[in-house]
Amino acid sequence: MRERLDCGEIRKMDAVFEVKAVSSLEKIFARHRCDAAPITECRGAGGEFAAFQLAMKSDLNWCVRIEAESELKPFIRLREVGLVPCDIPANAKDDFVLSSEPGYFPDPLCELADGDTIRLTLDNWHAVWVTVAIPPGFPAGKYPIRFHFSIPPMPCFPWETPTLDRDLEVAFEVLPYDLPPQKLLNINWFHADCIMEFYRTGAWTPRHWELLERYMRNMFEHGGNVLYTPLWPIPLDVAVGHRRPDCQLLTVTEREGRYRFDFTRLEQWLTLARGIGFRHFEMTHLFSQWGVKSAPRVIVNGESRFGWECAADAPEYAAFLRALLPELTALFDRLGLQGKVFFHISDEPPLKFLGNYLRAAALVRPLLGDYPVIDALSDVDFYRTGAIREPIPATPRFADFSALSLPRRWVYYCGDYERGVPNRQLGLPSMRNRVFGILAYAEKIDGFLQWGYNFWFSQNSLDWHPDVWRDPTCGRGFSGGGAFNVYPGPDGPVDSLHYEVFREGLQDLRVCQLLESRIGRDGVMALLQKDLEKPLALDCYPRSAEWLLAVRRRLDDALAQSGGK
């Protein structure tokens, strides 16, 4: 006999089930207690991926089936928020974290068993991530979503299966406008060699291309719109004297000092990416990391050439670049990519290696014409030497560059920065991830770079086959969440909570830009700054998910009042 309790729990014998809808900015840990405040409504614009979570708990390890009923059902996707072990979830010295202690953290978004079922663990809270992908132009209005929870028969223990018959409704509103196209240039380095090695496909086999397409589509769907392109083996995060896999788009031959270049695979890569929607590309770094001391390793005549033993200013490497870069830029000109291809010299060069960088820049700049060179560079004194025109400072150093006259205002983050600047580590609150979108608008940021769309190797690429599901820290090299946004699934990407939340921030930025087109930048900034004593900045904002959600609601309301789609 079933007893329905006043608190909303359902009991048959000794089985108890609790459920509540909560914000996408909550992180639901597998613990006995969940303090996340329940929500009753959610909203989103045309072209937006709106999200919330269903947090649930049972006092037995039962499977729970979840069925969604709504006019929006074709656009609703349910995924379990999985848990991963993480030794380093955040910087212990940071004062704006959920936890810096090792544990199990909610992150991978896994398909539900049998398409609709989650198995709960004894007395622990778990979550299902609900995404509503609203089509552009969808009629504005109220579209309630009713979730029905039941327990499917347990073949092993049919006599012990309790009865569960529970509904939960979320009032969903489609807003009367569509998101505009994304303007922000958003880079997460795409590691084609990691895909090759995890799936053991070999380079540029049909299976490799098939998987590359799936990951490219996933990246573009999440707002990544600049694609890192491996002209030769990637010279990033690799220990001196070591190498990364042979995954090179160019086919290079050399006879008696004369180079020939076959761009067939590069053109296939560009055609595939442009078909998905990419319009901007960045080329592999032209020189080594760690001080611009060496040339990258290039496969020539089927064998390794240059690399760590070849100085960056070696005549033989200079001859290679003088042969390659004019032909390469001519190809981009022919494909209509002028101004849409970025080159890199070396990543985050220290000031003490300024001479190395200047020599490298002097070599390649005349060969690149008007194609821009961008590099992560956080030392403003380095920039003032004129060594680079488009620096990409780290978030804690952005203020040093913000008053300068720059072609574009770039910023990047990677590591365990303090001072509360935005980031996406597993131990950080999700609002610190999503808030980047609002802050990017406030700081007039044009471009963003983050190094890890899918870096699945260990730190310095010493191990090409670690189990990233068991260790998301690259062998205890980085805080979990920093090295990759997607987990490698059996046949393609498995999204992460932190990647979905970052996309929400990009959507907030697009809302700001749409509203600016209607009421002007001053009007938007007034809404963002309302009741704040200090101007918004990358290291200065209210540390509250409630504040961030209230800001988005103010923007939505202002757009609704301004009228028009």
N, C-alpha and C positions, 0 to 999 in steps of 0.2 A: 504494500500500500504506500502511495506517495504522499508526502506532506509538503505543502508549499508554505514557506516561511515568510514572515513580514519583511525580512531584509532582502528578499529577492532570491535567496538560495533555494535550490530544489533538492529534496532529500528522499531517497528511497533506501531503506535500511540505513547504512552509514555512509552513503556517497553524497558529497557536496560539490556543487559547481558554482563558481562565481565568474562573472564576465563584466567588463566595462570597456567602452570606447575611450581611447586616450589620444593625445596629440602625437604627431610624427616626431616632435621634439623630445619625447620621453624615451628613455632607454630602460627596457624591462629586463631585469636580471632574474635568473632562476633562483629566487629567494622566497621565503615564506611571507614576506611583507612587500606590498607595493603601494607607495604613497602617491602615485601619479593621479592627478585630479581627473575625474571623468569628464568627457565632453558629450554634447548631444547634437552638435552640428559641425559641418565642414563646408567649404566653398572653394570654387576654383573657376578660372576663366577658360574660354575656348583656347585650345592648343596647350593647355597646362596639364601637368601630371600632379594632381592633388592627392594627398596621402594622409591617412591616420592609421591607428592601430587598434586591434582588439586584444586586450589583455585578459587572460583567463587563468583559472586555477581550479584544481580538483583535489580532493583528499585521497584519491586513488589514481593509479596509473592508467586511466581510461583513454581510449581514443574518442575524440569529439569531431563530429561531422559539422561543417559550416556551409550553409547554403545562403546565397545572397539573392534577394528579389528586389528589382527596381527597373524602371525604364532605362536606367543607365547600365544595366547588367552586361551588355556586350562590351562595355568599356572598363569593367571592374576586374581587377586581378588580385588574388589572394596568395600570399606567400608566408611561410613560417619564418620568423626571425630566429635563425639558428645561433648557436653559441660556439665560440672558439676559445681555446686556451691562449692566454697571452701573459708572458713574463713581464713585459714592459708596456703597460697600457698608456702611460703618460710620464712626463717629467716630474719626479718627486719634489722638485723645487718650485714647481708651478703652483700658484695659489688659486687657479680657476680650473679645477678638474673634478670629475666624479670620483675617480680612484686612480692612484698610481701603484696600487698593490696588485700583484699577480692574481689571476682568477679567470673565470669564464665570462666572456663579454658578448653581448648581442651584436651581430654584424651581418653574416651572410643571409641572404634572402632566398630560402630554399623552397622549391615546389612542394605543395602539400601532398601527402601520401594519397594515392588514388584520386588526386585532383581536388579533394575537398576535406581531408581529414588530418588532424594534428593529434599526436599522442602527448598527453601531459604527464608530468612526473609528480610524485607524491608531494602534495602541499606546496608546490613551487608555482610561481607565476611564469607564464610563457606568453608570447605575443604573435599575432598574425598581422602582417603588413598589408594594408588595403590601399591599392593604387586605383585611382579613377582617372583614366586618360581621356580627357574631354576633347572631342573633335573640334577643330576650328569651325566657327559658324553655328555651333549647336544652340538651339533656342534657350534663351535665359529662362530661369524659373526654378521652382522647388521640385526636387526629385528625391523623395525619401528612399533610403536604402534599409530594407528590413533583413536582418540576419537571423536565421533559424539554426539553433544548436540542438543536436541530437547525438545519441551514442549508437553507432552501428553494431550489429550483432557480433559477438566475439566467438568465432568458431571453436576456440579452445575451451572457453568457459561460458557456454550459453546460459547456464543456470545462474551465473553471477552478474550478468549484464543488467545494470540499472536502467531505468527509464529516464530519459531527459527530454524535455519539451520546453524549450526556452527561446524567446524572441528578444531581439534588441534592435532598436531603430535609431538610425542616424539621419538627421535632416540635412540633406545635401542640396546646396544651391549652386546652380550654374550662373555665373556672373554675366552681365550684359556687355561684354567686350571680349576680344581675342587678344592674346599676347602678340606683340610685334616680333619680328625676327630678332635674333640675338645679335647685338653689335659687339659685345666683348669678344676679343680674341682669346680663346681659352685653350691652353696647352696642357695636356698631361702626356708625358713621353710614352709613346707606344713602342713596346719592345717585341718586335716580330720574332727575335731569336728565342725569347722565353716561350712563346707559343709553339715554336718549332720543337724546342727541347721537352716541354711538358708532354706534348702529344707524340713526340718522337716520330715526326712526319718526314724529316729531311727537309732541306731548304727548297722552296718553290715547287714542291710537288702539288698535284691537284688537291690532296687533302690539306696541305698547308694553306693554299689559297682559299679553300672553302672556310677554314677556321679564321683566317685573317679577315675575310668578309664579315663573318659573324661578330667578331670583336670590333671591327671598324664601325659597324652599324650600331652596336651597343654604345660605343664611345660617342658617336655623333648624336644619338638619341638623348644622351645625358648632357649635351651642350659642349662637348669637345669638338672644336671646329678647325684646329690646326694639327696636321698629322706629321709626326716625326718619321722621317724617311731614311732607311738604312742604305745609303749609297755603298757603304762598306761596313764591316763588323763594327758594332757600336762601341766607341771608345769612352764609355761612361761607366762609373762605378766598377772599375776593374783594377785589381792590384797591379802595381808596377811589376813587370816581368811575367804577368799572366795575360790571358786573353779571354775574349768572349767567343761564342760559336761563329762559324763561318756562315753568315747570313747576309749576303751582299747582293744588292740589286744590279749593280753595274757588272758587265762582263768586260774585263780589261785584258788586252794583249799588248805585248811590247816586243818589237824586233829591231835590233840595232839602234836602240835609243828612240825609236818612234812608237808612240802609243796609239792604239785604236780602241774606240769605245763602242760597245753595243748597248744601246739604251732600251732594248726590247722589254726587259722585265720592268724597268723603271716606268716605261710608258704604260705597261699593264697595271702597275700599282696605281699610277695617277688616274687612269681611266676608271678603275674599280672605285677608288675613293671619291672621285668627282661624281660618279653615278650615285653614290650614297648621299652626297651633298657637301663634301668637303670642298672648300674653295681656297684654302691656304695650306701651305706645306712648309716644313722646316727641314733642312738638310742635316745629315750627320755632321757632328763637330769636325772641323778641319784639322784640329790639333788635339793633342792629349790633354786630359785633365791634370790636376795637380801641378800647375805652374807653366804650361805651354812649353814643356821641355822636349817633347818627342812628336814625331809624326804618328798618325794612326796606322793600324795594320790594314793593308789593302791586299786583296787577292789579285795577283797579276800572273797571267799564264798558268792559272790554276794553283799557284803557290803563294805563301805569305811573303809580303814585301813591306819594307819600311818598319813601323812598329817601334817598340821601346828602345831598340838599339840605334834607331835613326834619329838624329837630332832634328828638332823642328825646323831649323834653318839649313838643313843639309841641301846641297845643290841638286841631288837626285830627286828629293821630294819636291823642291821648287819646280823642277822641270816637269814633274807629273802634274802639278796643279796648273802650270801655264798651259799644258796641253788640254787638260780636262775642263777647266772652268769656262773658257770661251765657248766650247761646244755645248756644255751643259746649259749655260744661260741662253744660248741660241735656241736650244730645244724648248726652254720655258717660254721664250719669246714666241716661238711658233705655236705653242699651245695656248697662248693668251694668258700667261701667268705672270706678266710683268707686275711687280709690286705685291705679288701674292706668295712669293717664296722667300723664306728667311734663311740666312746662313748663320752659323755659329763658328767662332774661332776656338774658344776654350771656356769651360764652365768655371765660374766663380774664381778668376785668377787673383791671387794675393798681390798686394802692392809691391812686395819685394821682387816679383817676377814681371814688373811692368816692362822692362826691356825686352823680355821674350815676347810679350804680347804685342808690343809696338812693332817688332820685326815681323811677326806673323801678319799683323794688320797691313803693314806696308806692302807685303807680298800680294795679298789676296784682294785688297780693295780695288786696285786698277783692273783686276780680272773680273770683278763682279758687276761693274757698271753701276746702275741705280738699284740693284738688289740690296735690300737692307741686311745689315749684320746686327744681330741681337745676342746678348749674353747676360747670364746671371752675374751681377756685379754689385756688391754692397758697400764698397769703399768709395765715398764721394770724391776723395782726393784722387783716386785712380781715374774716375770719370773726368775730372777737371783737366787732366793732361791732354784730353782730346783723343785718347786711344779708342774710344767707342762712342758712337752717336746715340744708340738706343740701349741704355743699360736696363737691367731688370733687377732692382734691389729687393732684398728680402724684406718681409713685412716689418721687422723691428727697425729697419734702417730706412724705410720709405720716407719718413719725415725729412731726412737729410736731402732728399732729391725733389720733394714735392714742390718747392718754390722755383725750381730750375725750369728753363725753357727747353722742353724735350719734344721730339717728333711725336712720340706716344708715351703715355704714362703706364709703364709696366710695373708689376710687382710679382714676387714669387714667395712661396713657402715650402719648406720640406721638413726640417727637424723639430726638435723639442723646444720651441721658443717660449720664453716666459712673457710676462707683461700682458697676458690675456689676448694677444693678437689671434686672429682666426686660425684655426687648424682643424684637422679631422681625425686625430688619433682616437683609438678605441676608448680610452679612459676620459675623454673630454665630453662635456655636455654638448648635445646636438645643436643647441642655439649658437655655440661658439663656431660651429661649422657653417650653419646657414646664414649667420649675420654677415658673412663676407659680401653677399649681394648688396645689402643696404649700404655697407661701408664703401664698396666699390663705387656706388653712385655718389656718395657724399665726397669721396676723394677724387672723383673724376678719372677713375682708372680705365684705361683703354685695353689693357692686355694682362692676362694672368698666366703664370707658369707653375706647374707642380710636376715633379719628376717621375711620379709613379702611377701610370695607368695600370700597368701589369708587370711590375718587376718582381718576378717569382724566384730569382736566384738568391743565394746568400749574399751578405755584404761583401763587396769587392769581387763578386762573381766567382768565388772560389768553389762553390758547389752549385751546379746547374740543376740539380734535381732534389731540392729540399721539399718536405711535405708542408706546404704553406697552410694547409687546413689545421695542422697541429702546431705550427709556429709561424705566425704572421709577422715576425720581427726580423726576418732575414738573418736567422742565426744569432739572435740577440744583438743585432746591429742597430735597429731603429725601433721606435715605438710602433706598436701594431696600428695599422691604418695608414701609415705614411708611405709604404712602398707600393701598394696596389689598391685599386678601387674595385676590382672584380676578382673573384675566385675562379680558378679553372675547373669547370664542370666537365662531365663526360664528353659533351659535344659542343661546348661553347661556354660563354661567360655566365657566371652566377653573380648577380648584383649584390652590392653591400648596402647596408643601412647608411653608412657614411657617404656613399656615392649618391644615393637617392636624396639625402638631406642637402648635399652640396648643390644638386640640381634645383632644389627648392629655392636656394639662395639666388641662383642665376635667374629663376623665374621672378623673384622679387625685384631684381635689378631691371628686368624688362618691363615690369609694371611701373617702376619709377620713370623709365624712359618714355613709356606711353603717356603717362600723366603729364610729364614735362611738355610733350607736344601740344597739350591742351591748356595747361595753366601756367607754364613757364617753370624754369628751374627754381626760382625763388619760392614759388608756391609749393613745390614738392619739398624743398628743404625746410620750409616752415612746418610742414606736417611731420617730417622726420625729427626735427629738433624740438617738437612740442614738449614743454615742461622740462627740458634738459638744461642744466646750468652750463655745461661745457659743450663746445662743438664736437660733433661726431668725428672720430678718427679711427684708424686701424687699431690703436691701442687705447681708445677711450669710447666706451659705449656702455649702456646699462647691461649688467650681467644677468639678464632675466629673460626667460623664454616668453613669459607673459607680455613683457614690453615688446618683444619682436613680433609676436602675433597681433598685438594691438596696433602696431605700426602698419602691418600689412592690411589689417581691417580698415584703418583710416584711408589708406591708399585706394582700396577697393571702393569704399563709399564715395570718395572724391571722384573716382572715374565714373561710377554709376550716376552721380549727379551731373557730370559734365556731358552725358548723353552720347549716343552713337556707339557703334561697334568698333 
